[in-house]
Amino acid sequence: MGKRSKKTTKWSQEVTAHSNALDIEPGVFASDDPQKIAQSLKRSAEASERRKTSAFRSAMSMLTFYINRAGSGLGDEQRRVLEKAKDELRKDFGREPKG
């Protein structure tokens, strides 16, 4: 058996960086402003012609995917910001925030 070459990037990092569904702005998930994150995801989802579902679902899926895949590497404060961004995203699309 041959040795497997070590992959330097994780598949989830690759999906986040090169998603075929949305062209997200670089560094959007690092922002400390939930409203900016939500607005950026909304713009990206509405502009995309490659998504397979509604703009809301695409944007929310990308945000949830990022939160879930970051796991323990995501600090508590940034996790709170991203969770608040979900409610902002719901508001931006005219839906009721969870609460």
Secondary structure, DSSP 8 states (H G I E B T S, - for coil): -------SS-HHHHHHHH-SS----TTGGG-S-HHHHHHHHHHHHHH-SS-SS-HHHHHHHHHHHHHHHHGGGS-HHHHHHHHHHHHHHHHHTT-----
